[in-house]
Amino acid sequence: MSDFDPIEPVNRVVHGFNGAVDFMVLYPAAMWYRDIAPEPVKTSVRSFVRNINEPLNSFNALLQGDPDQAAASFQRFVMNSTIGLLGFNDVATDFGIPYRREDFGQTLAHYGIGGGPYIVLPLIGPSNLRDTVGIGVDYVANPLTWGAENSDTAEALYLGSIGLSALHTRYSTLNQLNELQKSSIDYYAALRSLYRQQRNTMIRNGAPAPVSDVEGESASLDFDVAVEAASE
């Protein structure tokens, strides 16, 4: 299956801009974080980033007609925000309630909406038309977005969550992206293909890929797992 990229020249320009920002800011920060931060701190950051997303996970699971998962995500949010001290401890997993990421892009895909043209978003990176719409809806639906407009505390929490999410995501993909850059003749095209495959994996919620996709996706399995963990 070929990637639909009708605005590739523009996307490549944005890709280059994102690469420059990554080189100057995100990559050095992720390297520092990898080498300096103790493992318990990294675990706590990962738990916090996940917990911030739980209201949206619950909202999207409900939209997808999965009330059990919606309830589980909401229960995780309540437990981890209280007993888990603002989400820095994932006590819900210890109680047998596993984490599952859901966003509005996945919700649209659940109802058969195709990805549409590939888009590289400034600072955010690979996306497509469907998932770009999903990002916008999730932004509006995020309770922290509402709170940030009316409370300095909520605004600080919201901005802090964005920074920690970016740091955690870049740290989690350090090795995979380095290897991809070294092994790819065209890093842009490789990243585009891997993004599509990773999103398909998330949309399926871990279910096996269709037979027609298995061959194409198996080569990037390790990368997909890492990016999925980072985005959770």
N, C-alpha and C positions, 0 to 999 in steps of 0.2 A: 504494500500500500504506500503510494507516494504522499509526501507532505504537501498540503495546499498552502502555498506561500506567495500570493499574488503581489505583495508589496515588499518582496525580498530586499531590493536596494535600500529602502527606508529602514527595514528591520536590521539590516547589517550596520547601518550608521548608528542606530540606537544600541545594538549589540556592542559596537566599539566603544561607545560612551560608557555603557555599563561596565565594560572591561577595564576602562581607565579608572572609574570610581572604585572598582573592586581592588585594583592594583594599589591604589593610593590609600584606601581606607579599610575595606572589609577584610582583605587578605592579611594585612599586617595585624589587624585586631584579632582575627581568628587564630593566627599563629601564636600571638601572645597568650590568648586564652588557652590554647592547647598546652602550651609549655608552662604556664604559670598557675593556672587555676587548679586547685585540688579536685579529685574526682567527685567528692561529695558536693562540691559547689556546682559542678557541671550537671550532676544528677538533679540538684534542686532547681537549677535554671530550666532544664528540660521539663520538669514537672510543672513549673510556673507557667511556661509558654503553653503547655498543653491545657492547663486549667483555664487560662484566659480565653481559650477557644471553646470551652465547653458549652456556654449558652448558645453559640452559633451551631455547634454540633447537634444540640438538642433541637433547636429550631428547624434545621435542615432535615434531620431524621423524621421529625413530625410531618414536614412537607412531603417527604418521600413515602408517607404511609406506614411508618415504622414506629408506632407509639412505644413499644418496648425499649427500643434503642434510644428514643427521645427521653424516656424516663431514666434510663441508665446514665445518659450523659448529664442530665440535670442532677441526679443523685451524686454523681462524681463531683460535680461543681460544688454542691453544698458540703459534702464531706471534706473535700480537699481544701475548700476555702475556710473552713472552721477548724476541724481537727488537724488538718494538714497545714495550718498556718499560712493562709493566703495562697495555697497551692504549691508551696515550696516542698511539700512532702506529699507523695502520691499514696495516701492511705487507702483510697478506694480500690486500687489494684490489689493491695494486700487483703482486702475484704472480698476479692473475687469479682470485681466489676472492671473489666478491661476497657482500655481507651480505644475509641474509634473516631477517626477524623471524618467529618462531613462538612462540605461547603455548598454554596448555592450553585456553583458550576456542576458539581456532582448531582445536585437535585435536578437541574435542567437535563443532564444526561440521562437521569433515571426516567424521565418522561420522553426520551427519544430525541432530544435536541442535539444535533451534531455539533462538532467542535467549530466548524467554520474555518475561516482563514487564520493562519498562524500570525501571531502578533508578538513583537518584543516590546515590552513596556519599560519606559525609563525607570531605572533603579529597581524595579520589581523583576524584570527579566522575562523569560519565555512564558507565553500564554497563547490563547486563541480568542476568537470573538465570544464564544460561549462563556469561557472562564473569565474573560475580562468583565462581562456583564455580571457574572457571579461575584467577582471581587467588589464591584460597586454595590451590589445588593447587600453583601455581607457587611460592608462598611456602614451602610445606613442602618442595618439591623443590629449592629453591635451595641449592646448597652453602654459600653465605655465611650462610644462616639457621642451618645446623648449626654452622658455625664460630663464629658470633657468640655462641653459648651457651657455648663453651669457651675462647675466646681473645679477649683485649682487642684485639689487632691486627685480627682478623677482624671484631669488632664495630665498630671504628672504620671499617674499610673498608666494611662494610655500610651504616652510617649515612651515611657520606660519599657512597656511591653513590646513596642515596635522595635526598639533598640535591642532588647534581649532576644527577640525572635530572629532578627537579622544576624546577630552574632552567633546564635545557636545553629541556625541553618547553614551559615558559611563554615563554621567549625565542623559540622557533621558531614560536609561534602568535600572537605579539604583533599583527602587522598584520591577520591573518585574523580574530581574535576582535574586535579593535577595529572592523573594518568590519562584522562580523556584528551587533555590538551597535547600531551606528549605523543599519543598514539594516533591522533586524528590528522588526516590531511587537511580537512576543512572542519575546524572546531565548531563554527556556527552551524553547519549542517548536521554534525553529530549531536550537538546539544538540542537542536530542533527535533530530531528523531527520538532522542531519549526522553524529551519532555512529553511527547505524545504517548509514548509507551508507558511512562510513569503515571500519567493521568488516567490512562485506561486501566492500569492496575488498581488505582485508588477507586475508580468508579465501580469496578467489580467487587470491591471490598475483600480482596484477597482470593476471590474465586478463580478457578483455572481459566486461562485464556482460551478463546475459541481455537480450534485446530489450525485455522488459517493464519493465526497470529503467533502461534507458539514459536516458530522458527525465528521470526523477526525479533521477538521480545526476549528470547532466552539469552542472547548475547549480552544484554544489558541488565541482567537480573541483579547483580551486585549493586550497580549504580541505582537502580530503582528502589531497592530496599533502603539504601542510605538516604536518598532524597525523601522518600516517604517518611522515614523516621524523623528527618529534620523538619518537615512541614507539619508534623503532628503537634 
